[in-house]
Amino acid sequence: MQHVPHDLPAWVAELTDPRRARTLDELADRLVPLAEHAIDVSRRLQGLLAELNEPFKRESLYERVERLKARVDEAFGEVSAEITASGRERRDRIRAACEESAAAAVRPDAMSPPPDVVRWAGELRARLEDEVGPLITRQEHAVAERVEARSATALDEATQVMLARVEELAKAITDLIHEVLPLAREGLALAGRISALSGRCRSHGRGPIPPELGEEAATAAGAFDEAVGRLELEWSALGARCATVRAALRAAEETAFSQVTNAMAYCVEELAPSHVAALGDAEARAMSLLRELTGAPPPPA
């Protein structure tokens, strides 16, 4: 569908365009909004340039790196909790097997466990604590340390990649700011010239507009149309550019975080078989102690 421009009513220009003023008062009054508009759009443009530059200041970069580290620490905490949970599950299984053996050794009509059951149950708890518990604890620590080391290496690498991308983006934004900032300054300078022209018109008193002031006002109005049109277009484009930069920075941070969490996941996957085997060995040791103290026969081969 073809775009149809929406023109304002003709009387708007009749009442606001400095080139259509008939008296000095009218000309002075019509020049003031032009200066105010030029100032407004120039300030808005400068504000967007400052917003574009904000994420690349040293404090912002530091916060971005610290935020990544905090997220990685949180993810590592979740992995550590899973490792601890696997060890706790084995301890619970061992404890349940011991309690079941102790309960089976007590006659249903007995008021209390026999002395020999109390003796071997106490000895079993002590030996499990001395001989089996440390095996599980050492295994938990060993896996956690391996994952932590892998995540630390991945974090260093991901941080370097992220900072390199941010630096590359910062250079492009710096070039853009150096290109656009003079336009905003030109807008402010034009506003100053228009304000000064309005003041000179008032100083001439009332009555018809002298030809030289009328010609200068027409030139200023033409310069305003051109400059403000350029500034408005640049402001609109910068708004979209700000959104793109914010999205790019978020993407760089998310990619870095994913790189580290993927390294963690791969490390856990690699260590899982040996971890399960080590916990199985600890459980087997516990069951061997249980048989040794209770005199129970070994499980069938």
C-alpha positions as CSV (number, residue, x, y, z in Angstrom):
1,M,0.0,0.0,0.0
2,Q,1.4,3.4,-1.0
3,H,2.2,5.8,1.9
4,V,0.2,9.0,1.7
5,P,1.8,12.0,3.5
6,H,-0.5,13.8,5.9
7,D,-0.1,17.5,5.4
8,L,-1.1,20.0,8.1
9,P,-3.8,22.6,7.3
10,A,-2.6,25.6,5.3
11,W,-3.3,28.0,8.2
12,V,-0.7,26.3,10.4
13,A,2.1,27.6,8.2
14,E,0.3,30.9,7.8
15,L,0.5,31.4,11.6
16,T,3.9,29.9,12.4
17,D,6.2,30.3,9.4
18,P,8.6,33.2,10.0
19,R,8.8,33.7,6.2
20,R,5.1,34.7,6.3
21,A,5.3,37.2,9.1
22,R,4.2,40.7,8.4
23,T,5.5,42.6,11.4
24,L,8.6,42.6,13.5
25,D,6.6,41.3,16.5
26,E,5.2,38.4,14.4
27,L,8.7,37.6,13.1
28,A,10.2,37.6,16.6
29,D,7.4,35.5,18.0
30,R,7.7,32.9,15.3
31,L,11.4,32.6,15.5
32,V,11.3,31.6,19.2
33,P,9.6,28.2,18.7
34,L,12.2,27.3,16.0
35,A,15.0,27.9,18.4
36,E,13.3,25.9,21.1
37,H,12.6,23.0,18.7
38,A,16.2,23.0,17.5
39,I,17.4,22.9,21.1
40,D,15.0,20.1,22.0
41,V,15.9,17.8,19.1
42,S,19.6,18.5,19.7
43,R,19.4,17.7,23.4
44,R,17.4,14.5,22.6
45,L,20.1,13.5,20.1
46,Q,22.8,14.1,22.7
47,G,20.8,12.1,25.2
48,L,20.7,9.1,22.9
49,L,24.4,9.4,22.2
50,A,25.1,9.3,25.9
51,E,22.8,6.3,26.2
52,L,24.7,4.6,23.4
53,N,28.0,5.2,25.2
54,E,26.9,4.3,28.7
55,P,27.3,0.5,28.4
56,F,30.9,1.0,27.3
57,K,32.1,3.0,30.3
58,R,34.6,1.3,32.6
59,E,32.0,0.9,35.5
60,S,29.5,-0.7,33.1
61,L,32.1,-3.2,31.8
62,Y,33.1,-4.1,35.3
63,E,29.5,-4.7,36.3
64,R,29.0,-6.9,33.2
65,V,31.9,-9.1,34.0
66,E,30.9,-9.3,37.7
67,R,27.4,-10.2,36.7
68,L,28.7,-13.0,34.5
69,K,30.9,-14.3,37.4
70,A,27.9,-14.2,39.8
71,R,25.7,-16.2,37.4
72,V,28.5,-18.7,36.9
73,D,28.9,-19.1,40.7
74,E,25.2,-19.6,41.0
75,A,25.2,-22.3,38.3
76,F,28.2,-24.0,39.9
77,G,26.4,-23.9,43.2
78,E,23.5,-25.8,41.6
79,V,25.9,-28.4,40.1
80,S,27.6,-28.8,43.5
81,A,24.2,-29.3,45.1
82,E,23.5,-32.1,42.7
83,I,26.9,-33.8,43.4
84,T,26.2,-33.6,47.1
85,A,22.7,-35.0,46.6
86,S,24.1,-38.0,44.8
87,G,26.4,-38.7,47.8
88,R,23.6,-38.1,50.3
89,E,21.4,-40.6,48.4
90,R,24.1,-43.3,48.8
91,R,24.5,-42.5,52.5
92,D,20.7,-42.9,52.8
93,R,20.8,-46.2,51.1
94,I,23.6,-47.5,53.3
95,R,21.8,-46.3,56.4
96,A,18.5,-47.9,55.4
97,A,20.3,-51.2,54.7
98,C,21.9,-51.1,58.2
99,E,18.7,-50.2,59.9
100,E,16.9,-53.0,58.1
101,S,19.6,-55.5,59.2
102,A,19.4,-54.3,62.8
103,A,15.6,-54.6,62.7
104,A,15.7,-58.1,61.3
105,A,18.0,-59.2,64.1
106,V,15.4,-58.3,66.8
107,R,12.7,-60.7,67.6
108,P,9.2,-59.3,67.2
109,D,8.3,-59.9,70.8
110,A,11.5,-58.5,72.2
111,M,11.3,-55.4,74.4
112,S,14.7,-54.2,73.3
113,P,17.5,-55.2,70.9
114,P,19.8,-58.0,72.2
115,P,23.2,-56.8,73.5
116,D,25.1,-58.3,70.5
117,V,22.8,-56.4,68.1
118,V,23.4,-53.2,70.0
119,R,27.2,-53.9,69.9
120,W,27.5,-54.6,66.2
121,A,25.1,-51.8,65.3
122,G,27.3,-49.3,67.2
123,E,30.5,-50.7,65.8
124,L,29.0,-50.6,62.3
125,R,28.1,-47.0,62.6
126,A,31.6,-46.1,63.8
127,R,33.3,-48.0,61.1
128,L,31.0,-46.6,58.4
129,E,31.8,-43.1,59.7
130,D,35.5,-43.8,59.7
131,E,35.9,-46.0,56.6
132,V,33.0,-45.3,54.2
133,G,31.9,-41.8,54.9
134,P,35.3,-40.3,53.9
135,L,35.2,-42.2,50.7
136,I,31.9,-40.6,49.7
137,T,33.1,-37.2,50.9
138,R,36.4,-37.3,49.0
139,Q,34.6,-38.4,45.9
140,E,32.1,-35.5,46.2
141,H,35.0,-33.0,46.6
142,A,37.0,-34.5,43.8
143,V,34.2,-34.2,41.3
144,A,33.3,-30.7,42.5
145,E,36.9,-29.5,42.2
146,R,37.2,-30.9,38.7
147,V,34.0,-29.1,37.6
148,E,35.1,-25.9,39.3
149,A,38.4,-26.0,37.6
150,R,36.8,-26.6,34.2
151,S,34.2,-23.8,34.8
152,A,37.0,-21.4,35.9
153,T,38.9,-22.0,32.6
154,A,35.7,-21.7,30.6
155,L,34.8,-18.5,32.4
156,D,38.2,-16.9,31.6
157,E,37.9,-17.8,28.0
158,A,34.2,-16.7,27.7
159,T,35.0,-13.4,29.5
160,Q,37.8,-12.7,27.0
161,V,35.6,-13.4,24.0
162,M,32.8,-11.2,25.5
163,L,35.1,-8.3,26.2
164,A,36.6,-8.6,22.7
165,R,33.1,-8.4,21.2
166,V,32.2,-5.4,23.5
167,E,35.4,-3.6,22.6
168,E,34.7,-4.1,18.9
169,L,31.2,-2.8,19.3
170,A,32.5,0.1,21.4
171,K,34.8,1.2,18.6
172,A,31.9,1.2,16.2
173,I,29.8,3.2,18.6
174,T,32.6,5.7,19.2
175,D,33.0,6.3,15.5
176,L,29.2,6.8,15.3
177,I,29.2,9.3,18.2
178,H,32.1,11.2,16.6
179,E,30.0,11.4,13.4
180,V,26.7,12.4,14.9
181,L,27.7,14.6,17.8
182,P,28.7,17.6,15.5
183,L,25.1,17.5,14.1
184,A,23.7,18.0,17.6
185,R,26.2,20.9,18.2
186,E,25.2,22.4,14.9
187,G,21.5,22.3,16.0
188,L,22.4,24.1,19.2
189,A,24.5,26.7,17.4
190,L,21.6,27.3,14.9
191,A,19.2,27.7,17.9
192,G,21.5,30.3,19.3
193,R,21.6,32.2,16.0
194,I,17.8,32.1,15.7
195,S,17.4,33.3,19.3
196,A,19.8,36.2,18.6
197,L,17.8,37.1,15.4
198,S,14.6,37.1,17.4
199,G,16.2,39.5,19.9
200,R,17.3,41.8,17.2
201,C,13.9,41.9,15.7
202,R,12.4,43.0,19.0
203,S,15.1,45.6,19.4
204,H,13.9,47.2,16.1
205,G,10.6,48.0,17.7
206,R,7.3,47.5,15.9
207,G,6.2,47.9,12.4
208,P,7.1,46.4,9.1
209,I,10.0,44.0,8.7
210,P,13.2,45.6,7.2
211,P,14.3,43.7,4.1
212,E,17.6,42.6,5.6
213,L,15.9,41.1,8.6
214,G,13.3,39.4,6.4
215,E,16.0,37.9,4.2
216,E,18.0,36.7,7.3
217,A,14.9,35.2,8.8
218,A,14.1,33.4,5.6
219,T,17.6,32.0,5.5
220,A,17.4,31.0,9.1
221,A,14.0,29.2,8.6
222,G,15.4,27.3,5.6
223,A,18.5,26.3,7.6
224,F,16.1,25.2,10.4
225,D,14.0,23.0,8.1
226,E,17.1,21.3,6.8
227,A,19.0,20.9,10.1
228,V,16.0,19.8,12.1
229,G,14.9,17.3,9.4
230,R,18.4,15.9,9.5
231,L,18.5,15.8,13.3
232,E,15.0,14.2,13.6
233,L,16.0,11.5,11.1
234,E,19.3,10.9,13.0
235,W,17.4,10.7,16.3
236,S,15.0,8.2,14.9
237,A,17.8,6.0,13.5
238,L,19.8,6.3,16.8
239,G,16.7,5.1,18.7
240,A,16.7,1.9,16.7
241,R,20.5,1.6,17.0
242,C,20.3,1.9,20.8
243,A,17.9,-1.1,20.9
244,T,20.2,-3.1,18.6
245,V,23.2,-2.3,20.8
246,R,21.4,-3.3,24.0
247,A,20.3,-6.6,22.3
248,A,23.8,-7.3,21.1
249,L,25.3,-6.7,24.6
250,R,22.7,-9.0,26.1
251,A,23.5,-11.6,23.5
252,A,27.2,-11.4,24.1
253,E,26.7,-11.9,27.8
254,E,24.2,-14.8,27.3
255,T,26.6,-16.5,24.9
256,A,29.4,-16.2,27.4
257,F,27.2,-17.7,30.2
258,S,26.1,-20.5,27.9
259,Q,29.7,-21.2,27.0
260,V,30.6,-21.7,30.7
261,T,27.5,-23.7,31.6
262,N,28.0,-26.0,28.6
263,A,31.6,-26.6,29.8
264,M,30.2,-27.5,33.2
265,A,27.6,-29.9,31.7
266,Y,30.2,-31.6,29.5
267,C,32.5,-32.0,32.5
268,V,29.8,-33.5,34.7
269,E,28.9,-35.8,31.8
270,E,32.5,-37.0,31.5
271,L,32.8,-37.6,35.2
272,A,29.5,-39.2,35.8
273,P,30.5,-42.9,35.1
274,S,33.5,-42.7,37.4
275,H,31.5,-40.9,40.0
276,V,28.8,-43.5,40.0
277,A,31.4,-46.2,40.1
278,A,33.1,-44.6,43.1
279,L,29.9,-44.3,45.0
280,G,29.1,-47.9,44.1
281,D,32.4,-49.0,45.6
282,A,31.7,-47.1,48.8
283,E,28.4,-48.7,49.1
284,A,29.9,-52.1,48.4
285,R,32.4,-51.5,51.2
286,A,29.6,-50.6,53.5
287,M,27.7,-53.8,52.7
288,S,30.9,-55.8,53.2
289,L,31.3,-54.3,56.7
290,L,27.7,-55.1,57.4
291,R,28.2,-58.7,56.5
292,E,31.4,-58.9,58.4
293,L,29.8,-57.6,61.6
294,T,26.5,-59.5,61.3
295,G,27.9,-62.7,60.0
296,A,25.5,-62.5,57.0
297,P,26.4,-64.5,54.0
298,P,27.8,-62.6,50.9
299,P,25.3,-62.0,48.1
300,P,25.2,-64.6,45.3
301,A,27.6,-64.1,42.5
